[in-house]
C-alpha cells in the first residue's frame, strides 16, 4: 500500500507543465534481449495474486539505466498459445516536470512532457515485432489527431545482426536527437537535439548491430506530424564505431559516431554531426557537434545555417543516485553570429526502479548574447508501466 501511495503522490506533485511531446522507442536492436515475462493476465486461475505481484514489483531491481524498463511488464504482458501474435505488452508512460523560472530572462521552450499508452510485442516465430504507441498531450501548433500517432511500425529481424523497420519512427538525426527521452541524462535535450532532431517520420530503415560497429540508415517522407502527404524525401543515417566492443567492458565502453540527414520540404536542408562517448563503471562523458545548412526538426523547418555542441559528464554516487554537469552552446543563425546561446546545467537523477520510476532535479543557467540571462530549476518525474 505504501508503494501505491508513493506512486500516487509522485503523479500529483509533479504534474506536466508543458505542451510539447516526447516519446520512447521500443528497443529491438539486441537480438539477445530477454523475452518479456509470460504470466497470463486476467486469468482467475493465475497462480500469482495481485498482492504477490505488487510485492514482486517492490522487490524488482533495475540496475541498467541505459535502456527502457517497465514496472508492470510481467503483469501486462500476454503470451498467446495460438494465432499470429506470440506476445502483447500493454504499457503506459508518463513524464512530467515543474519548470521554475527564477529570473526575468528570456523564456526557453523545453520538450519534456509525455502521456502515452500503447502495445508492443512479437509476432509468431519471434522474428517480427510491432508497436503502436499513442500520445495524448496537446501538441502546440498541431491538431490532436496530428499529434496522436507516435511510434507505429512493424519490424523484421530475420537477417542476423539486422532489423528492418517500416512505419512512423524517430529518425537518427544526431545522437541525443535520436534517443528516447526516457534515457537521456537531463530533463531537457541539448539545444542541437531539440532543434535539429527529436522528430518522427514515415519511412523504411535498416539497423545493424555488430561488436565493433552499429549503423542506422533509412529513407523517409520529409513530412512531420502528418501535415502533408509526401512533400519530399529525406535520407537519415548514423554510424557508430565501437573500438572496445571486443573487450566485454573490461576497459569501459567507447563510441565514436557520425551521421548525415538531408532532404527537401519546401527548402533543401542538410544536418551533419559527430559524437564521442565513453563509459567506465560509474563514470560517463560525451561530446556532440552538429552543423545544419537548413534543418527539419521537431519544432520547425528552417533554411538557416546553424551549429552547436555540448559536452556532458556524469557519475553515479550510488547505484540509484547520479550527478551530472553539462555545457551546451548553440548558434541559431550563422549569418547573425552575435546570437550565441549558452546553457550551463547541473542535475541529479534518483533511479527508484531504473528508468521505470525516476525523479529528476535540474538547474540551468541560460546565457544569451541578445537577451537577459535566466535561471531555471526543473523538478521532474518519470513513470513507465
Secondary structure in CASP SS format (residue, H / E / C, confidence):
PFRMAT SS
TARGET T0000
AUTHOR 0000-0000-0000
METHOD secondary structure of the structure
MODEL  1
X C 1.00
X H 1.00
X H 1.00
X H 1.00
X H 1.00
X H 1.00
X H 1.00
X H 1.00
X H 1.00
X H 1.00
X H 1.00
X H 1.00
X H 1.00
X C 1.00
X C 1.00
X C 1.00
X C 1.00
X C 1.00
X C 1.00
X C 1.00
X C 1.00
X C 1.00
X C 1.00
X C 1.00
X C 1.00
X C 1.00
X C 1.00
X C 1.00
X C 1.00
X C 1.00
X C 1.00
X C 1.00
X C 1.00
X C 1.00
X C 1.00
X C 1.00
X C 1.00
X C 1.00
X C 1.00
X C 1.00
X C 1.00
X C 1.00
X C 1.00
X C 1.00
X C 1.00
X C 1.00
X C 1.00
X C 1.00
X C 1.00
X H 1.00
X H 1.00
X H 1.00
X H 1.00
X H 1.00
X H 1.00
X H 1.00
X H 1.00
X H 1.00
X H 1.00
X C 1.00
X C 1.00
X C 1.00
X C 1.00
X C 1.00
X C 1.00
X C 1.00
X C 1.00
X C 1.00
X C 1.00
X C 1.00
X C 1.00
X C 1.00
X C 1.00
X C 1.00
X C 1.00
X C 1.00
X E 1.00
X E 1.00
X E 1.00
X C 1.00
X C 1.00
X C 1.00
X C 1.00
X C 1.00
X E 1.00
X C 1.00
X E 1.00
X E 1.00
X E 1.00
X E 1.00
X E 1.00
X E 1.00
X E 1.00
X E 1.00
X E 1.00
X E 1.00
X E 1.00
X E 1.00
X E 1.00
X E 1.00
X E 1.00
X C 1.00
X C 1.00
X C 1.00
X C 1.00
X C 1.00
X C 1.00
X C 1.00
X C 1.00
X C 1.00
X C 1.00
X C 1.00
X C 1.00
X E 1.00
X E 1.00
X E 1.00
X E 1.00
X E 1.00
X E 1.00
X E 1.00
X E 1.00
X E 1.00
X E 1.00
X C 1.00
X C 1.00
X C 1.00
X C 1.00
X E 1.00
X E 1.00
X E 1.00
X E 1.00
X E 1.00
X E 1.00
X E 1.00
X E 1.00
X C 1.00
X C 1.00
X C 1.00
X C 1.00
X C 1.00
X C 1.00
X C 1.00
X C 1.00
X H 1.00
X H 1.00
X H 1.00
X H 1.00
X H 1.00
X E 1.00
X E 1.00
X E 1.00
X E 1.00
X E 1.00
X E 1.00
X E 1.00
X E 1.00
X C 1.00
X C 1.00
X C 1.00
X C 1.00
X C 1.00
X E 1.00
X E 1.00
X E 1.00
X E 1.00
X E 1.00
X E 1.00
X E 1.00
X E 1.00
X E 1.00
X C 1.00
X C 1.00
X C 1.00
X C 1.00
X C 1.00
X H 1.00
X H 1.00
X H 1.00
X C 1.00
X C 1.00
X C 1.00
X C 1.00
X C 1.00
X C 1.00
X C 1.00
X C 1.00
X C 1.00
X C 1.00
X C 1.00
X C 1.00
X H 1.00
X H 1.00
X H 1.00
X H 1.00
X H 1.00
X H 1.00
X C 1.00
X C 1.00
X C 1.00
X E 1.00
X E 1.00
X E 1.00
X E 1.00
X E 1.00
X E 1.00
X E 1.00
X E 1.00
X E 1.00
X E 1.00
X C 1.00
X C 1.00
X C 1.00
X E 1.00
X E 1.00
X E 1.00
X E 1.00
X E 1.00
X E 1.00
X E 1.00
X E 1.00
X E 1.00
X C 1.00
X C 1.00
X C 1.00
X C 1.00
X C 1.00
X C 1.00
X C 1.00
X C 1.00
X C 1.00
X C 1.00
X C 1.00
X E 1.00
X E 1.00
X E 1.00
X E 1.00
X E 1.00
X E 1.00
X E 1.00
X E 1.00
X E 1.00
X C 1.00
X C 1.00
X C 1.00
X C 1.00
X C 1.00
X C 1.00
X C 1.00
X C 1.00
X C 1.00
X C 1.00
X C 1.00
X E 1.00
X E 1.00
X E 1.00
X E 1.00
X E 1.00
X E 1.00
X E 1.00
X E 1.00
X E 1.00
X E 1.00
X E 1.00
X E 1.00
X C 1.00
X C 1.00
X C 1.00
X E 1.00
X E 1.00
X E 1.00
X E 1.00
X E 1.00
X E 1.00
X E 1.00
X E 1.00
X E 1.00
X E 1.00
X E 1.00
X E 1.00
X E 1.00
X C 1.00
X C 1.00
X E 1.00
X E 1.00
X E 1.00
X E 1.00
X E 1.00
X E 1.00
X E 1.00
X E 1.00
X E 1.00
X E 1.00
X E 1.00
X E 1.00
X E 1.00
X E 1.00
X C 1.00
X C 1.00
X C 1.00
X C 1.00
X E 1.00
X E 1.00
X E 1.00
X E 1.00
X E 1.00
X E 1.00
X E 1.00
X E 1.00
X E 1.00
X E 1.00
X E 1.00
X E 1.00
X E 1.00
X E 1.00
X E 1.00
X E 1.00
X C 1.00
X C 1.00
X C 1.00
X C 1.00
X E 1.00
X E 1.00
X E 1.00
X E 1.00
X E 1.00
X E 1.00
X E 1.00
X E 1.00
X E 1.00
X E 1.00
X E 1.00
X C 1.00
X C 1.00
X C 1.00
X C 1.00
X C 1.00
X C 1.00
X C 1.00
X C 1.00
X C 1.00
X E 1.00
X E 1.00
X E 1.00
X E 1.00
X E 1.00
X E 1.00
X E 1.00
X E 1.00
X E 1.00
X E 1.00
X E 1.00
X C 1.00
X C 1.00
X H 1.00
X H 1.00
X H 1.00
X E 1.00
X E 1.00
X E 1.00
X E 1.00
X E 1.00
X E 1.00
X E 1.00
X E 1.00
X E 1.00
X E 1.00
X E 1.00
X E 1.00
X C 1.00
X C 1.00
X C 1.00
X C 1.00
X C 1.00
X E 1.00
X E 1.00
X E 1.00
X E 1.00
X E 1.00
X E 1.00
X E 1.00
X E 1.00
X E 1.00
X E 1.00
X E 1.00
X C 1.00
END
